[in-house]
Structures are given as C-alpha cells and as structure tokens.
Amino acid sequence: MSTEKDLRLSSILIRWYEQNKRELPWRDTTDPYIIWISEIILQQTRVDQGYAYFNRFVKRFPSVGLLAQAEEDEVLKLWQGLGYYSRARNLHAAAKMVLDKYHGIFPRGYTDVLSLKGVGEYTAAAIVSFAYNQPYAVVDGNVFRVLSRIFAVEEPIDSTRGKKLFSQLAQELLDDKRAGLHNQAVMEFGALQCVPVSPDCNNCPASVMCLAYAQSKVNVYPVKAGKQKVRSRFFNYFDIRSGDGHMLLHKRTAKDIWQGLYELPLIETVQAMPVEELQRTDSFRRIFKNGDELHVKYITQMKHVLSHQTIYATFYRITISAMPDNDEYLGMKVEDAGEYPVSRLVHKYLESEGFSNG
C-alpha cells in the first residue's frame, strides 16, 4: 500500500507527465498487442529510431494472428537495422504462442503475459498496466535513474540485490488506482527530465524530494557495480561473384549474434589474418571445394560495436568462373541479394557496393 508521501511523488510525476509528455502512437491505445509491439521495439532502442519501425511493423502486422502466420525472414527483414535480433525472433515466437495457446486473444493476466517468449518482468508490467491499469510497477533504465537519485540509493542497479530493492521501491511508490498513468509518467520523467547527463535539477518538480539533489550528488547515481568485458571478434567476409552475375549468401543458424540473418560467406579468426594465410585454412578450402582459380581483391574494413562485442570485419571480393558446389550457401542473382534480412554490418557493406537492401 502506497503511503501519503509515496502518493505525493506519484502525483508530482503524473502532473509533470500530463504537461510534458511526447505524443506517441502507442500511448493512444489500450490494445495490448500494439503496446507489446512498441515495448519490444523500444527495448535498447531510442524512441526516434524505433518510431518508424513501429509504424511499419503494425502496418504490416496489424494483429497478432498476422504476425504469427508470417515467415521469419519477413519479420527479420522488417527488423533490419534495429539490432538485438533475438527480440524479433522472440516476438514472432510469442505471437505463435498467443495464437496457439490463447486462440489469438492477447492474455490479460500478468503471469500469462510474462510466460510469452521474450517478455520479462518489465515488459509484462508495462503491458498489463498500460492496457488494463493493473497495479504492476515498471522498472527500466529510466526508472532506475529516477528512483536512485530521489532516494540516494547506494545499491548498484546491476546487482541482484539492487534489482530486487528497486523493484520493491517502485511497487511501493505505485499509485494503484492510476497504475498505467504512473508508469508512463515515471518513465517519461527519466527520459526527458531526469536525464543521464546534466539534468535540469533547478527546474525539476521533484527536486524538493530528491536526496541526490540535496546532497549535490546527482551525477553519482545510479550506482553500477562494473562493466562487462568487451570481446573482440575478427570476421573475414567473402563477396563471391561468378561471371554470370550470381553471388552467395549464408544463413546464420547457430545461437550467436544475428541468428537467422543472412551474410556473405564468413571465416572467423581469433585475430586479424592476412588473406594469403586465410586461403591456406581448412575453412577456406571448404568454401571453394571445386578448386577453381580465384581472383581475390581486398575491398574494405569495418569496425562494428555491439553491447559486449566489437567486430573487426574485412571484406574481400572473389571472382570465379562458376559458383562453388556447396550446400551451406544460397546462390542467387546479385540483384536479388537485397531481399534477404542481413545485419547492419553487412547492410553497410552492401550499401557501399551499390546494393539496395531495404
């Protein structure tokens, strides 16, 4: 049960929200499907980037049934450029769960929503509070920041104990009668007012209750335990072209980054390796089984930074008389390559080579 002080903070945030909120299409509905799509797209994605993807997605898949019945390649193609492609695969799988288990009707219960593939506690709370006004508090990066500053919470937000503490605190602060509005308000407050760097605390309506502001320690919060080590990977891509205008793509099926996306034939090495040395590897020989004479040309290098990985990619053009006979690769006309979903890294290369790839 929220205390009088808790409700005062909630009222401050809601009043601020009603005066300052951005007009966004997913806020004009209580349709849980539309809210779910927006929440998944906006995970680890800025609103200005996700806006166009949301509009394209709901236009193509206006119902959960249509999404469930789509081919995965089409879902991934619409997602291309957003990154974190497991979100798209999970979205597709969850739509099938709704169709099969709930007869195409999006579930109302928090536990049922939480059971959907790719839906965590935050997303489930957002959906049931925004769609049904159920009293479940959301806790995302914005909420962590707002609460850690207002209450000067020293516990790291990336620790198990910290996550539990913030979840309890957020629930205590929730105005149960206005749960959806409260959740929208606190998240928007973190996105626009209580921003990560140089927030305008002198014009903040919550500053009278903010312990970090009173202690002149706003920049200290939220506290983090430590960053995860970034892994370096070295990708060697081969843009293989035949004289009759064909090329090869490969679908990534392993449980790794970009699972389900297409790419050029690839050899990954533990460190940067000259192409002459690459040509002597078993991996290279497996691609070119027919022993055709090869014309190898270096094209470009690209650095691609992910959340916990940095990809150092080198691209080579290889011209051959006929495509190698290899079941691992998909042969196609060069002009058709743009129809397949690819990673942002490969997309940038294809763009630089004059491809039109969505």
Phi, psi and omega in degrees: 000130180288141177275173179299320179295318179300314182293331176296315178297316179302317180297320178299314182293317180295318179298317177299316182299315182296336180266339190235356186297149173280144177275110183233142189298329181282355175268353182263020184214156170246015179288115184297330179295312180296319179297318179300312179302314182296318182294320179292317179297322186276357173294123178058028181220135177291150181300317182295332177279320185284340186304309182294322178297317178302312182298317179294320184294311183286337175290317180284323181235077182287353179220158181295329179295318179293323176294317181298325185274355182285160173281144181301323180300323180291320178298314180294325179295319177295331182277346189308127180103343180278335182078177182048061189292345175300332177299316181292319179294319178294322178301315180296315180296320180294323177299321177294324177297317179297320180293316185280314187272327185244017175057034176081004179256121183298130184295153180262329185287141180303314182296320179294318178296319180297333182285347181290145181303128176082003180258118178260188184298319180298309184296319178298317179297319180298314183296309186286334177280319180288321184276322189237001181059032178282144190279069175239122183281140175270146175224103174237190182301322178294319181292318175308313185293314181298310184291321181296325180282314183299321183255006179049054183279120182277342183293130180299138181287342181259019174255156180300316180295320180296316180299320179293318181297314181292325177297318179294317180297316180298321180291322179295327183279345186294132171276103187302328183283339180231047188301311181297316180295317178300312181298316177301319184294313184292325178290317179293325177300317177291327182285326188247326185256302183270064187283163184301317186239131176053055176293152180275076186292332181292339178243035181255125182292342180264002184297333180293341180249001190269114181291324179297321178293317180297329182265002183055042181233028182303322183288350181280334187253148000281153179277137177238144183288322181165158182271148176285144181294137179271131182264136177262135178229149183239113182253132175244109184260143181238112177273094188267122181237139175258165181295338181264019172082030177248161177214175182240143168232160180229138179266127178281116183249343181290156178283087185207183175303147174063027178302132179090351178268162180260156179203171173290157174310135192228140166237121177264135179236161183282345176206170178300140186221132177299150183296328179298323178285323177302321183293344180265000182276157176296326180298319179293318181294330179291330178288315185253076186286334186274001175067023180297150175291131187250144173243105187257130180228127175291135180251301184195168172237146179221144174252128184233117186260123173252181186298318182230017180216147171238124181260124173255107188250136174241131182249134177236144171261129178237122180256129181226163182285325180213150182296140178295147179276095186214116185291345182286344189241152181255117178272143182201165172291145182306319184290347180268354185297331182290353180278350187258144178289129181228166176290164177299325180298308180293324177302316180298320178295312181299321176300316182295337180263009174089012178280153169255110186233063174061000000 
